[in-house]
Amino acid sequence: VADSAGTLLQRENDAVVKLSRTMSLAHAGKSSLDFTDEDLLGLTDNMKSIWASHVGSAAVWQKTKYKVPTSRDSYQKICGYCQNPDARRKIFDAYFGGFDSTIDEDILELLRVRQELAKAYGMPSYADHELRAQLVGNAAGARQLMDRCWKEGQSTLTPYVKRMELLLDSQAAGIKRTAAPGARKKKAVVSQLEEAFLRSIITKEAQRWKLAEFFPVTCVPKLLDVLGRAYGVTLRELPGNDWLGRLVNGWHKSVKVLEVSDASNRGRRLGYVYLDLFKRSNSVTLPGASSIAPGHISISMQLEAPGFGQNKLFSPEEVIALSHEMGHAIHMLCMGGVPQDFDDLPLDVVELPSTLLESIVLQPSTMSQFASHWQSGAAPPETLINSCQRDAYFFIDYLRSASVSLGLHDEAFNAAEAAPSDVRRVARACWQRYSPVEADPVFCPFGEDAGPYVQAGPSQIAYMSCYLRVDGILFGQAQNAKKKTIPAQQWLNPDFASRIRTQLLDRTFPNRLPALTPSLAAAGASMTPPPHPFPQISGGVAAAVFGRVKQLEV
């Protein structure tokens, strides 16, 4: 029996590795397109520079100035910011065209193994197996939560769609429409291809690129100070960055060694964090935080390093990602124990400290405490800070991708009898369930976050649960709900940190996973899962979240 379990788990791991390789190749792009400056009108020189040859006009072997890989990064930039509809269509078709039937075949292979695992555990589906440790309990509970968020988000999402339609009607997006003489004017319908571009216009997403000028690498110490104050710890970079010091401790010279101490308990040392910001040519480490020994946490961010003599400017997404991983690291050190204790926690417990810390950093009053211009040192203007605040589409994008992973792992999809084409068909239907626009015929959901979500499993609903719970933590008090902006002092003070430490970071949670994992020999045996450590999320939280996200001024 043990060999059978081991064989199933090994087959799952092999299928995940195989899919990861296929997915990475598709996301990286399988071809390239030739574009000129006129083709890429609307993109800044900064955005386009990575596609130009380093030797400039001397690159006579290139047909045009820019050789653009059909990667996800290129697709997002061009479809989001390029004013040329033909260029947007070309990159859209080329990128999603790279997701051929091989993707569907590899996903189906993984789904079949996971279906076998679920049956071995006596569960109706792999989604029910994965979600039983979380507060939603099973696939039906996860779908219910997603449906509720979709319903509550309509009032916030509708103004975005209406503004997009107005842009199309007025041809403000540069899209030409012709009609026969005397023909009745039809209401503009936003297509998926146009959605990203119109959305970037109405939300002023291009401002995020300007905001990066206020996140130089020199802001990291101030950012670490903010993170420490929020969670009641002190983060101090240790000396010894010279060659002799690194020869002694063995870490690469680019790694920051941080001593983490308790800010309220006589400076009691909690442990160390080894922060590696940039990727290196010989590095094969995946981004994330991991415990390498009790009291020692390694964080690999895998960010693009600056060129020789250049200043590193972080994007808002990179600042949020760093804050997220530091939330994991601080949680691991405060919780103590062995690494397995942390790994066995339900995902909606593991991800709460990290999503809470990234949400605190994202608040305008908090961001102004560590952001400063790389040249002048001035604080960023309010308009730039507001450009990176989360709007309704942040959650809608999440729902669309998470829905795909949940649907393919649910009992309704029988992987054993399905064909590869069924994988694509069901994925598109699950994506469409939470989309305000119709999916383009060329579109493949696996080219978005749905791809990595399917690979990781259906447990990604944990992030939505955490975002809802974070909103209650930060804005739950009635007197605060009426305020437009909450001062950072409310979250960066010892009282708040003490409550977070006591109720979340220092708390020892009961280990639910072993009790929820029956012996394969006793598959089908009834189980009563232990209670989840967190209370149920109230029905009004989703409405409060969508009511609080960045509103569109129509």
C-alpha positions in Angstrom: 0.0 0.0 0.0 2.8 2.4 0.9 4.5 1.7 -2.5 1.2 2.5 -4.2 1.0 5.8 -2.4 4.6 6.6 -3.2 4.1 5.7 -6.8 1.1 8.0 -7.2 2.8 10.9 -5.5 5.9 10.4 -7.7 3.8 10.3 -10.8 2.1 13.5 -9.8 5.5 15.2 -9.2 6.7 14.0 -12.6 3.6 15.3 -14.3 4.0 18.7 -12.5 7.6 19.0 -13.7 6.7 18.1 -17.2 3.8 20.6 -17.3 6.0 23.3 -15.7 8.5 22.9 -18.5 5.9 23.0 -21.2 4.2 26.0 -19.6 7.4 27.9 -19.1 8.3 27.5 -22.8 4.8 28.8 -23.9 4.9 31.8 -21.5 8.4 32.7 -22.7 7.2 32.7 -26.3 8.0 30.4 -29.2 8.7 33.0 -31.9 9.3 36.7 -32.4 7.7 39.6 -34.2 9.3 42.6 -35.9 8.0 46.0 -34.9 8.9 49.6 -35.6 8.5 52.7 -33.4 5.3 53.5 -35.3 4.0 50.0 -34.6 4.6 50.4 -30.9 3.1 53.9 -30.5 2.1 54.4 -26.9 4.9 52.4 -25.3 7.7 54.4 -23.6 11.3 54.1 -24.6 11.9 52.3 -21.3 9.3 49.6 -22.2 10.7 49.1 -25.7 14.4 49.2 -24.9 14.7 45.5 -24.0 13.6 44.6 -27.6 16.1 46.7 -29.4 19.6 45.5 -30.3 22.4 46.8 -28.0 24.3 47.9 -31.1 21.4 50.1 -32.3 21.3 50.9 -36.1 24.4 48.7 -36.6 22.2 45.6 -36.2 21.7 45.2 -39.9 20.6 41.6 -39.5 17.3 42.8 -37.9 14.4 43.6 -40.2 13.1 46.3 -37.9 14.3 48.2 -34.9 12.5 45.9 -32.4 12.6 42.1 -32.4 9.8 41.3 -29.9 9.5 37.8 -28.4 6.0 36.5 -28.3 6.2 36.1 -24.5 3.7 36.9 -21.8 5.6 40.0 -20.8 5.5 41.3 -24.4 1.8 40.4 -24.7 0.9 42.3 -21.5 2.9 45.4 -22.5 1.7 45.7 -26.1 -2.0 44.8 -25.4 -2.0 47.1 -22.4 -0.3 50.2 -23.7 0.2 50.1 -27.5 -2.2 52.4 -29.4 -1.8 50.4 -32.7 -4.7 47.9 -32.9 -2.9 45.8 -35.5 0.1 45.4 -33.3 -2.1 44.3 -30.4 -3.8 41.7 -32.6 -0.5 40.4 -33.9 1.0 39.8 -30.4 -2.3 38.5 -29.0 -2.6 35.9 -31.8 1.1 35.0 -31.7 1.3 34.6 -27.9 -1.9 32.5 -27.4 -1.2 30.6 -30.6 1.9 29.2 -28.8 -0.4 27.3 -26.4 -0.9 24.3 -28.6 -2.4 20.9 -27.8 0.7 19.9 -26.0 -0.4 22.1 -23.1 -3.8 20.4 -23.0 -2.2 16.9 -23.1 0.2 17.6 -20.2 -2.5 19.2 -18.1 -4.8 16.2 -18.7 -2.0 13.8 -17.7 -1.6 15.7 -14.4 -5.4 15.8 -13.8 -5.7 12.1 -14.3 -3.0 11.3 -11.7 -4.6 13.7 -9.2 -8.0 12.1 -9.8 -6.4 8.7 -8.9 -5.0 10.3 -5.8 -8.3 11.7 -4.8 -10.0 8.2 -5.1 -7.2 6.6 -3.1 -7.9 9.1 -0.3 -11.6 8.4 -0.5 -12.5 11.9 -1.8 -14.9 12.7 -4.6 -12.4 14.9 -6.3 -8.9 16.3 -6.0 -10.4 19.8 -5.4 -12.3 18.4 -2.3 -9.1 16.7 -1.2 -7.0 19.9 -1.5 -9.6 22.3 0.0 -10.8 20.2 3.0 -8.0 21.8 5.2 -9.2 25.3 4.3 -12.1 27.2 5.7 -14.2 26.8 2.5 -14.0 23.0 3.2 -14.6 21.6 -0.3 -15.0 22.5 -3.9 -18.7 23.6 -3.4 -17.7 26.0 -0.6 -14.9 27.5 -2.8 -17.3 28.0 -5.7 -19.9 29.5 -3.4 -17.3 32.1 -2.2 -16.2 32.9 -5.7 -19.9 33.4 -6.9 -20.5 35.7 -3.9 -17.4 37.8 -4.8 -18.5 38.0 -8.4 -22.0 39.1 -7.4 -20.8 41.7 -5.0 -18.2 43.0 -7.5 -20.8 43.9 -10.2 -21.6 47.3 -8.9 -17.9 48.3 -8.9 -17.1 46.6 -12.2 -20.0 48.0 -14.2 -18.6 51.6 -14.4 -15.4 50.2 -15.9 -17.3 48.4 -18.7 -19.4 51.4 -19.4 -16.4 53.7 -19.7 -14.8 51.2 -22.1 -17.9 51.2 -24.2 -17.9 55.0 -24.3 -14.2 55.0 -25.4 -15.1 52.7 -28.3 -18.1 54.8 -29.3 -16.0 58.0 -29.3 -13.1 56.2 -31.1 -10.8 57.5 -28.3 -9.0 54.2 -28.4 -8.0 54.7 -32.0 -10.2 51.9 -33.3 -11.9 52.8 -36.6 -15.4 51.6 -37.2 -17.3 51.9 -40.4 -21.0 51.4 -41.1 -23.2 51.4 -44.2 -25.1 54.6 -44.9 -28.4 54.7 -43.1 -27.4 51.8 -40.9 -28.6 51.8 -37.3 -25.8 52.5 -34.8 -25.1 49.5 -32.6 -23.9 49.8 -29.0 -20.2 49.2 -28.8 -19.2 45.8 -27.4 -15.9 45.5 -25.7 -13.9 42.5 -26.9 -11.2 40.7 -24.9 -8.5 42.0 -27.2 -9.6 45.6 -26.5 -10.2 45.1 -22.8 -6.6 45.4 -21.5 -5.9 48.5 -23.6 -9.1 50.3 -22.6 -8.6 49.3 -19.0 -5.1 50.8 -19.0 -6.5 54.1 -20.3 -9.3 54.5 -17.8 -7.2 53.4 -14.8 -4.1 55.3 -15.9 -1.9 52.1 -15.5 0.9 53.8 -17.3 1.5 55.8 -14.2 3.0 52.7 -12.5 6.0 53.0 -14.7 6.6 56.5 -13.4 6.1 55.3 -9.8 9.1 53.0 -10.2 11.3 56.1 -10.1 10.4 56.4 -6.4 11.5 52.9 -5.6 15.3 52.8 -6.0 17.2 50.0 -4.4 18.3 52.5 -1.7 14.7 52.5 -0.4 15.0 48.9 0.8 16.2 49.8 4.4 13.2 52.2 4.8 10.9 49.5 3.5 12.3 46.9 5.9 11.8 49.4 8.7 8.1 49.7 7.8 7.7 46.0 7.6 9.3 45.5 11.0 7.2 48.2 12.7 4.0 46.6 11.3 4.9 43.2 12.8 6.8 44.2 15.9 10.3 43.1 14.9 13.6 44.8 14.1 15.3 44.0 10.8 19.0 44.8 10.9 21.4 44.1 8.1 24.6 42.6 9.4 28.0 43.8 8.3 30.5 41.5 6.6 29.6 42.1 2.9 33.2 42.1 1.9 34.9 39.1 0.3 36.3 37.9 3.5 33.0 38.0 5.3 31.3 36.1 2.6 34.1 33.6 2.5 33.4 32.9 6.1 29.6 32.6 5.9 29.3 31.2 2.4 26.7 33.5 1.0 27.0 35.3 -2.3 28.0 39.0 -2.0 24.6 40.2 -3.2 22.7 38.5 -0.4 21.6 40.7 2.5 21.9 38.9 5.8 19.2 40.3 8.2 19.1 39.7 11.9 15.5 39.6 13.1 14.8 40.6 16.7 11.7 41.0 18.8 11.1 44.8 19.1 9.2 44.4 22.4 10.9 41.6 24.3 14.3 43.1 25.1 15.5 42.6 21.6 15.3 38.8 21.7 16.7 37.4 18.6 14.2 35.5 16.5 16.6 34.4 13.7 18.0 35.4 10.4 16.7 36.2 6.9 19.0 35.8 3.9 17.5 38.1 1.3 18.7 37.5 -2.3 17.1 40.2 -4.5 18.5 39.5 -7.9 18.7 36.5 -10.2 22.1 35.3 -11.3 23.0 33.4 -14.4 23.9 30.2 -12.5 20.9 30.3 -10.2 18.1 27.7 -10.5 16.2 28.8 -7.4 12.5 29.6 -7.7 11.2 32.8 -6.2 9.9 32.6 -2.7 10.7 32.2 1.0 11.8 28.9 2.5 13.0 27.7 5.9 16.5 26.2 5.5 16.8 25.4 9.3 15.0 26.5 12.5 15.6 30.2 12.8 17.1 30.6 9.3 14.9 31.8 6.4 16.1 32.2 2.8 14.2 34.6 0.4 15.0 34.4 -3.3 13.3 37.2 -5.2 14.8 36.4 -8.7 14.5 40.1 -9.8 16.2 41.5 -12.8 19.5 43.0 -11.7 20.5 46.5 -12.9 23.0 46.8 -15.7 26.6 47.9 -15.1 26.6 51.5 -13.7 22.8 51.6 -13.7 20.4 52.2 -10.8 17.9 49.5 -9.9 14.3 50.8 -9.8 11.7 48.5 -8.4 8.3 48.3 -9.9 5.3 48.5 -7.6 4.7 44.8 -8.2 8.2 44.0 -7.1 7.8 46.0 -3.9 4.6 44.2 -3.1 6.2 40.8 -3.9 9.2 41.6 -1.6 6.8 42.6 1.2 4.8 39.4 0.7 7.8 37.1 1.0 9.1 39.1 4.1 5.6 38.4 5.6 6.3 34.7 5.2 9.8 35.0 6.7 8.7 36.9 9.8 5.8 34.5 10.3 8.1 31.5 10.2 10.5 33.1 12.7 7.8 34.2 15.1 6.0 30.8 14.9 9.2 28.8 15.6 9.2 25.1 15.5 10.5 23.1 12.6 9.9 23.8 8.9 7.4 21.0 8.6 5.1 22.6 11.1 4.8 25.6 8.8 4.4 23.6 5.7 1.6 21.5 7.2 -0.6 24.6 7.9 -3.6 25.2 5.6 -2.9 27.6 2.8 -5.4 30.1 4.0 -3.5 30.3 7.2 0.0 30.3 5.6 -0.9 33.2 3.2 -2.6 35.5 5.7 0.5 37.2 7.3 2.0 37.7 3.8 -1.1 39.1 2.2 -1.7 41.3 5.3 1.8 42.8 5.1 1.7 43.5 1.3 -1.7 45.1 1.8 -0.3 47.4 4.6 2.6 48.4 2.3 0.3 49.2 -0.5 -1.7 51.7 1.5 -0.9 55.3 0.3 -0.1 56.6 3.8 2.3 53.7 4.3 4.0 53.9 0.9 4.9 57.5 1.4 7.0 56.5 4.4 9.6 54.6 2.3 9.2 55.8 -1.3 11.4 58.7 -2.5 12.7 59.7 -5.9 16.0 58.2 -6.9 17.4 61.6 -7.8 15.6 64.3 -5.9 14.6 62.3 -2.8 11.1 63.8 -3.1 8.0 61.8 -2.0 5.8 60.5 -4.8 2.7 62.6 -5.7 -0.7 61.2 -4.6 -1.7 60.6 -8.3 1.2 58.1 -8.8 0.5 56.3 -5.5 -3.1 55.9 -6.4 -2.2 54.4 -9.8 -1.1 51.2 -8.1 -4.0 50.8 -5.8 -6.1 47.6 -6.4 -9.3 48.0 -8.4 -12.2 45.7 -9.1 -10.2 44.1 -12.0 -7.5 42.9 -9.6 -10.0 40.5 -8.1 -11.8 39.7 -11.3 -8.6 38.6 -12.9 -8.0 36.4 -9.9 -11.5 34.9 -10.1 -11.2 34.1 -13.7 -7.9 32.2 -13.3 -8.8 30.5 -10.0 -12.1 29.3 -11.6 -10.2 27.4 -14.3 -8.1 25.5 -11.7 -11.1 24.7 -9.6 -13.3 23.6 -12.5 -10.7 21.2 -13.9 -10.0 19.6 -10.5 -13.7 19.3 -9.6 -15.8 16.2 -9.7 -17.8 17.4 -12.7 -14.7 17.1 -14.9 -13.9 13.4 -15.4 -10.2 13.5 -16.4 -10.2 9.7 -16.9 -12.7 9.9 -19.8 -11.8 13.4 -21.1 -9.9 14.2 -24.3 -7.2 17.0 -24.5 -9.7 19.2 -26.3 -12.1 18.9 -23.4 -9.5 20.5 -21.1 -9.4 23.6 -23.3 -13.2 23.8 -23.7 -13.8 23.5 -19.9 -11.0 25.9 -19.1 -12.5 28.6 -21.4 -16.0 28.0 -19.9 -14.7 28.4 -16.3 -12.8 31.5 -17.2 -15.9 33.0 -18.9 -18.0 32.4 -15.8 -16.4 35.5 -14.1 -15.6 37.6 -17.1 -17.4 40.8 -18.2 -16.2 40.3 -21.8 -16.4 37.4 -24.2 -13.3 35.2 -24.6 -11.6 35.7 -27.9 -11.6 32.6 -30.2 -7.7 32.5 -30.1 -7.6 33.0 -26.3 -6.2 30.2 -24.1 -6.7 30.7 -20.3 -3.4 28.9 -19.6 -1.6 31.9 -21.0 -2.8 33.9 -18.0 -2.4 33.0 -14.3 -4.7 30.0 -14.8 -1.8 28.1 -16.2 0.3 28.3 -13.0 -2.8 27.9 -10.9 -3.7 24.6 -12.6 -0.1 23.4 -12.0 -0.3 24.4 -8.3 -3.7 22.9 -7.7 -7.2 24.2 -6.8 -6.1 25.5 -3.4 -5.5 29.0 -4.8 -8.9 30.1 -3.5 -7.0 30.6 -0.3 -5.7 34.0 -1.6 -9.2 35.3 -2.0 -10.1 34.2 1.5 -7.0 36.0 2.8 -7.8 39.3 0.9 -11.3 39.3 2.4 -9.9 38.6 5.9 -7.2 41.3 5.5 -9.8 43.9 4.7 -11.6 43.1 7.9 -8.3 43.4 9.9 -7.4 46.7 8.4 -10.8 48.4 8.0 -13.1 46.3 10.2 -13.9 48.9 12.8 -17.0 50.9 11.9 -15.4 54.3 12.6 -12.6 53.6 10.2 -15.0 52.5 7.4 -16.1 56.1 7.0 -12.7 57.5 6.5 -11.3 57.9 3.0 -7.7 57.3 3.9 -6.4 55.7 7.1 -3.1 57.0 8.5 -0.3 54.6 8.5 0.2 55.2 12.2 -2.8 53.0 12.8 -0.9 49.9 11.5 2.7 51.0 12.3 2.4 51.2 16.0 3.3 48.8 18.9 -0.4 48.1 19.8 -1.3 46.9 16.3 1.9 44.8 16.1 1.2 43.3 19.5 -2.3 42.2 18.5 -1.0 40.7 15.2 1.8 38.9 17.0 -0.5 37.4 19.6 -3.4 36.5 17.4 -1.5 35.4 14.3 2.3 35.4 14.1 3.2 33.9 17.5 0.2 31.6 17.6 0.6 27.9 17.4 -2.1 26.5 15.2 -3.4 22.9 15.4 -2.0 20.8 12.6 -5.0 19.9 10.5 -3.4 18.1 7.6 -2.3 14.8 9.2 -5.8 14.4 10.7 -7.3 15.1 7.3 -5.1 12.6 5.4 -6.4 9.0 6.0 -4.3 5.9 5.3 -4.7 4.7 1.8 -5.6 1.3 3.2 -8.5 2.9 5.0 -9.7 4.9 2.0 -13.3 5.9 2.3 -13.3 5.9 6.1 -15.4 8.7 7.5 -13.4 11.6 9.0 -14.4 14.5 11.1 -12.0 17.3 10.3 -10.8 19.4 13.3 -12.1 22.9 13.4 -10.4 25.6 11.4 -8.4 28.1 13.5 -10.1 31.1 11.9 -13.8 32.2 12.2 -16.1 32.1 9.1 -15.9 35.1 6.8 -19.1 37.1 7.2 -21.4 37.6 4.2 -20.9 41.4 4.0 -17.1 41.3 3.8 -17.0 40.8 0.0 -19.3 43.8 -0.5 -17.1 45.9 1.8 -14.0 44.9 -0.2 -15.4 45.8 -3.5 -16.8 49.0 -2.0 -13.4 50.0 -0.8 -11.2 49.2 -3.8 -10.1 52.0 -6.1 -13.2 53.5 -7.6 -13.5 54.7 -11.2 -14.5 58.3 -11.5 -17.1 58.2 -14.3 
